[in-house]
Amino acid sequence: MADSDYYDILGVDKSASADDIKRAFRKKAMEYHPDRNPGDKEAEQKFKQINEAYEILKDDQKRAAYDRYGKAAFEGGMGGGNPFGAGFGFSAEDLSDVFSNIFSDFMGGGRGGSAYENRRGSDLNYSLSITLEEAFNGIEKEIKIKTTEQCEVCHGYGTADGKEAPVCETCHGRGKIRRQQGGFFVFETVCPTCQGQGRVVKEKCKDCRGLGVRQVEKTIKVKIPSGIEDNVRMRVAGEGEAGLRGGAKGDLYVYVSIKEHKLYERQGANLYTAVPIGMACAALGGTVKIPSIDGKELDVKIEAGTQTGAQIRIKGEGMPTIGGKRGDLFVMVKVETPTHLSLKQKELLEEFRALDKTDSCQPETKTFFNKIKDLFN
């Protein structure tokens, strides 16, 4: 241990910040903790080194002295003597203070605080699926959730008389006790008398069986705003599970997904659809009627000579946005080749083909075959 550099022990550079040193200490301490390595002498020795290194490097003055003089600053080896006093070392109480910050969250609070305190209730999640029309208009949905509410009989205390339970005599309300291991380390563990609660319920409430809360099924109204996007999480404050011992309620998080639409595909505030039209309509022009997302009928104008894949933009017929404006609707045209022709239809098409020997009304076709001729030549 004497030859080990404190920075090397924690695995950090000399330029490491205080937060870097703290994170490295926690990681190393958890790895070599005696409770995780029972009977491992090497791990126990490593754990002592880690605590010794952190005790020096976490303090700015001690760290500065170590950077200048090394370990001699704490061993009385300097000409001016130990600047931190003779006999500097570690007591079991010191190590408990150093290590307690790692386990304070696990134990339910900081040192000296009572475990029997108000606790916020847990949050709840709910998945809600709506239609594209409902997303367009906005809607109020009623949903049923299973949650907890504070017991009205015991007022959340879990006691038969509805009063606050007496403080645990073993841990004096802290919910944890200290124990010494190996003559050197002091650790904190959950109080076996109150199971970490800090108070002892001697006679439980019959209505909630001492839990302080009871299971219920509630119907909640959730307002879905107009224009909501797909896969959005909405927060409904105070509709989660009840808190313990009068603590605040948790929140309800509603995950909204939008069902696939038969006609429209959504991209942001814009809507997209594909509309098949006949060959004659594409050639001569015309009008196609389709339903809009808000339920009215739209006239889509087809220009004469429209090709398949052409996209027609209809402004202001998309989804609403937060600013009150609406996106656009994009209609992609698909020209359909007729099948199952009657004899008369075939005769008319043959006549059309005979009249178009020069391909004058189909310029792309003419251009394409001219390129092929050039390749053959």
C-alpha positions in Angstrom: 0.0 0.0 0.0 2.9 2.4 0.8 4.2 2.4 -2.7 0.8 2.7 -4.4 -0.1 6.0 -6.0 -3.6 7.2 -4.9 -4.5 8.3 -8.4 -3.5 4.8 -9.8 -5.6 3.2 -7.0 -8.7 5.0 -8.2 -7.8 4.7 -11.9 -7.9 8.5 -12.6 -5.4 11.0 -14.0 -3.8 13.7 -11.8 -5.8 16.3 -13.6 -9.1 14.5 -12.8 -11.9 16.7 -11.4 -13.6 16.2 -8.0 -16.6 14.6 -9.7 -14.3 12.2 -11.7 -12.6 11.2 -8.5 -16.0 10.7 -6.7 -17.4 8.5 -9.6 -14.2 6.4 -9.7 -14.3 5.9 -6.0 -17.9 4.7 -6.0 -17.2 2.3 -8.9 -14.1 0.8 -7.2 -15.7 0.7 -3.8 -18.7 -1.3 -5.0 -16.4 -3.7 -6.9 -14.2 -4.5 -3.9 -16.7 -4.2 -1.1 -16.2 -7.0 1.5 -19.9 -7.9 1.3 -19.5 -8.6 -2.4 -16.2 -10.5 -1.8 -16.7 -12.5 1.4 -13.5 -14.1 2.6 -11.4 -12.5 -0.1 -8.4 -10.9 1.7 -7.0 -9.3 -1.4 -10.3 -7.6 -2.1 -10.5 -6.4 1.5 -7.0 -5.0 1.2 -7.9 -3.3 -2.1 -11.0 -1.8 -0.4 -8.9 -0.2 2.3 -6.6 1.3 -0.3 -9.5 2.7 -2.2 -11.0 4.4 0.9 -7.6 5.7 1.9 -7.0 7.2 -1.6 -10.4 8.8 -1.7 -10.1 10.3 1.8 -7.1 12.2 0.6 -8.1 13.2 -2.9 -11.6 14.3 -2.1 -10.2 17.1 0.1 -8.7 20.0 -1.8 -6.1 20.8 0.9 -5.1 17.2 1.5 -4.9 16.6 -2.3 -2.7 19.7 -2.8 -0.3 18.4 0.0 -0.2 14.9 -1.6 0.5 16.3 -5.0 3.5 18.3 -3.6 4.9 16.0 -1.0 3.3 12.6 -1.6 2.4 10.3 1.3 5.1 11.9 3.4 2.7 14.8 4.0 0.6 12.5 6.2 3.3 10.4 7.8 5.3 13.1 9.6 8.2 12.8 7.1 8.3 16.4 6.0 10.7 18.9 7.5 7.9 21.0 8.8 6.0 18.1 10.2 2.6 16.8 9.3 0.4 19.8 8.2 -2.7 18.0 9.2 -1.6 17.0 12.7 0.3 14.0 14.0 -1.3 10.7 14.0 -3.5 11.4 11.0 -5.4 8.2 10.1 -8.8 6.6 9.6 -11.3 5.6 12.2 -14.3 3.3 11.7 -16.5 6.3 12.0 -14.6 8.1 9.2 -15.0 5.2 6.8 -18.7 5.0 7.6 -19.0 8.7 6.7 -17.1 8.2 3.5 -19.0 5.2 2.4 -22.5 6.2 3.5 -23.2 8.4 0.5 -23.1 5.3 -1.8 -25.8 3.5 0.1 -27.9 6.5 1.2 -30.4 6.1 -1.7 -30.6 2.4 -1.2 -31.3 2.7 2.5 -34.1 5.3 1.9 -32.5 8.6 2.9 -29.4 10.3 4.3 -27.7 9.8 7.6 -29.8 10.8 10.6 -33.0 11.2 8.6 -36.2 9.3 9.4 -37.3 6.5 7.1 -40.9 7.1 8.0 -41.5 10.0 5.8 -44.0 10.9 3.1 -43.2 9.2 -0.2 -44.4 10.2 -3.6 -46.6 7.6 -5.4 -45.4 5.7 -8.4 -46.1 6.9 -12.0 -48.4 4.9 -14.2 -48.2 4.2 -18.0 -51.1 3.7 -20.4 -51.0 3.0 -24.1 -53.8 4.6 -26.1 -54.5 4.1 -29.8 -56.5 6.6 -31.8 -57.6 7.1 -35.5 -56.1 9.7 -37.8 -59.5 11.4 -37.8 -59.4 11.7 -34.0 -55.9 13.1 -34.2 -57.1 15.7 -36.7 -60.1 16.8 -34.7 -58.8 16.3 -31.2 -60.9 14.2 -28.8 -61.6 13.4 -25.1 -61.1 9.8 -24.3 -62.2 7.9 -21.2 -59.7 5.3 -20.1 -59.7 2.8 -17.2 -56.6 2.3 -15.1 -55.8 0.2 -12.1 -54.2 2.3 -9.5 -54.0 2.8 -5.7 -55.7 5.4 -3.5 -55.0 6.3 0.1 -56.9 4.2 2.6 -59.8 6.4 4.0 -60.0 4.3 7.2 -56.4 4.7 8.4 -55.6 7.9 6.5 -52.7 6.2 4.9 -50.9 5.2 8.1 -51.8 1.5 7.9 -52.8 1.4 11.6 -56.0 0.1 13.1 -56.7 3.3 15.0 -55.9 5.6 12.0 -53.0 7.3 13.9 -49.3 7.5 13.1 -47.4 4.4 14.2 -44.9 4.6 17.1 -41.3 5.1 16.4 -39.2 2.0 16.2 -37.2 1.6 19.4 -34.4 -0.4 17.7 -33.4 2.2 15.1 -35.1 5.3 16.6 -37.0 6.0 13.4 -34.0 5.9 11.0 -35.0 2.6 9.4 -31.4 1.4 9.6 -28.8 0.3 12.1 -25.0 0.2 12.2 -23.0 -2.9 12.6 -19.2 -3.4 12.9 -17.3 -5.9 10.8 -13.7 -7.1 11.2 -13.1 -4.5 13.9 -12.4 -1.8 11.3 -15.5 -1.2 9.2 -18.9 0.1 10.2 -21.8 -0.6 7.8 -25.5 0.3 7.9 -28.1 -2.3 7.3 -31.9 -2.3 7.3 -33.5 -2.4 10.7 -34.8 -5.9 11.3 -37.5 -4.7 13.7 -39.3 -2.2 11.4 -38.0 -3.5 8.1 -36.6 -0.1 7.2 -39.9 1.8 7.9 -38.7 3.6 11.0 -42.0 2.9 12.8 -43.7 -0.3 13.9 -47.3 -0.9 13.1 -48.5 -3.1 16.0 -52.1 -3.5 14.8 -52.8 -3.2 11.1 -55.7 -1.6 9.5 -58.2 -4.3 8.4 -59.3 -2.4 5.4 -55.9 -2.0 3.7 -54.1 -4.7 5.7 -51.5 -2.2 6.9 -50.5 -0.9 3.5 -52.0 2.5 3.8 -53.3 2.3 0.3 -55.9 0.2 -1.5 -56.3 -1.1 -5.1 -58.9 0.6 -7.2 -60.0 0.9 -10.8 -60.6 4.4 -12.0 -62.1 6.0 -15.2 -60.1 9.1 -16.3 -60.8 11.5 -19.1 -57.8 12.3 -21.2 -58.0 15.3 -23.7 -56.1 14.6 -26.9 -55.2 17.9 -28.7 -55.9 18.4 -32.3 -53.0 17.6 -34.6 -51.2 15.3 -32.1 -48.2 13.4 -33.5 -47.8 9.7 -33.5 -45.9 8.1 -30.5 -46.4 11.1 -28.2 -46.2 10.8 -24.4 -48.8 12.9 -22.5 -48.5 13.6 -18.8 -51.6 13.7 -16.7 -50.5 15.2 -13.4 -51.6 13.6 -10.1 -53.3 10.6 -11.7 -50.7 8.0 -10.7 -50.6 5.8 -7.6 -51.2 7.3 -4.1 -48.2 8.3 -2.1 -47.4 6.6 1.2 -48.2 8.3 4.5 -49.8 11.4 2.8 -47.2 11.7 0.1 -48.0 13.3 -3.2 -49.6 11.2 -6.0 -47.6 10.0 -8.9 -48.4 11.0 -12.5 -50.1 9.1 -15.4 -48.2 9.0 -18.7 -50.4 8.2 -21.7 -48.5 7.0 -24.8 -50.6 7.9 -27.9 -50.2 6.0 -31.1 -52.2 6.6 -34.3 -53.7 3.7 -36.2 -52.8 3.2 -39.9 -55.3 4.9 -42.2 -56.9 3.3 -45.2 -56.3 6.2 -47.6 -53.8 8.6 -46.1 -50.2 8.4 -44.9 -49.0 11.1 -42.6 -45.6 12.8 -42.6 -45.5 15.6 -40.1 -48.4 18.0 -41.0 -48.7 16.8 -44.5 -50.9 13.9 -45.8 -50.1 11.7 -48.8 -52.3 9.4 -50.9 -52.2 7.6 -54.3 -55.2 7.8 -56.6 -55.6 5.5 -59.7 -57.1 7.1 -62.8 -58.2 5.8 -66.2 -56.1 6.1 -69.3 -58.7 8.4 -70.9 -58.8 10.7 -67.9 -55.0 10.9 -67.9 -55.0 11.8 -71.6 -58.0 14.1 -71.8 -58.0 15.5 -68.2 -60.9 15.4 -65.7 -61.8 15.5 -62.1 -61.5 12.8 -59.4 -63.4 13.0 -56.1 -61.8 11.8 -52.8 -62.8 12.3 -49.2 -60.7 14.7 -47.1 -59.5 14.0 -43.6 -62.1 16.3 -42.2 -65.0 14.5 -43.9 -65.7 16.7 -46.8 -65.4 15.9 -50.5 -62.4 17.1 -52.5 -62.3 17.6 -56.3 -58.8 16.7 -57.5 -58.3 18.2 -60.9 -56.4 16.1 -63.5 -54.7 18.0 -66.2 -54.7 16.6 -69.7 -51.6 14.5 -70.4 -51.0 13.7 -66.8 -48.4 10.9 -66.4 -48.3 8.1 -63.8 -46.3 9.2 -60.7 -47.3 12.9 -61.1 -48.0 14.5 -57.7 -50.8 17.0 -57.2 -50.5 19.4 -54.2 -53.7 20.6 -52.5 -52.8 23.4 -50.0 -54.3 23.5 -46.6 -55.8 20.0 -46.6 -53.3 18.3 -44.4 -53.1 18.0 -40.6 -53.4 21.0 -38.2 -50.3 22.4 -36.5 -49.8 24.1 -33.1 -49.9 27.5 -34.8 -53.4 26.9 -36.2 -52.3 26.4 -39.8 -52.7 23.2 -41.7 -50.3 21.1 -43.8 -50.9 20.1 -47.4 -52.3 17.1 -49.1 -50.2 15.4 -51.8 -52.0 13.2 -54.3 -49.9 10.9 -56.4 -51.5 9.8 -59.7 -51.3 6.2 -60.9 -52.5 5.8 -64.5 -54.2 2.4 -64.8 -54.0 0.4 -68.1 -57.5 -0.9 -69.0 -58.0 -4.7 -69.0 -60.9 -6.9 -70.2 -61.8 -4.6 -73.1 -65.0 -5.0 -75.0 -64.8 -5.5 -78.8 -65.9 -1.9 -79.4 -63.1 -0.6 -77.1 -60.5 -2.7 -78.8 -61.6 -1.3 -82.2 -61.4 2.3 -80.9 -57.9 1.7 -79.5 -56.8 0.1 -82.8 -58.1 3.1 -84.6 -56.2 5.4 -82.2 -53.0 3.4 -82.7 -53.4 3.7 -86.5 -53.7 7.4 -86.3 -50.6 7.8 -84.2 -48.0 6.3 -86.5 -45.5 9.1 -85.7 -46.0 8.9 -81.9 -46.6 12.6 -81.9 -48.8 12.4 -78.9 -46.3 10.2 -76.9 -43.0 12.2 -77.1 -41.3 10.2 -74.3 -42.0 6.9 -76.2 -40.6 8.4 -79.4 -37.5 9.7 -77.6 -36.8 6.4 -76.0 -36.9 4.3 -79.1 -34.8 6.9 -81.0 -32.1 6.2 -78.3 -32.4 2.5 -79.0 -31.9 3.1 -82.7 -28.7 5.0 -82.0 -27.4 2.1 -79.9 -28.1 -0.4 -82.6 -26.5 1.8 -85.3 
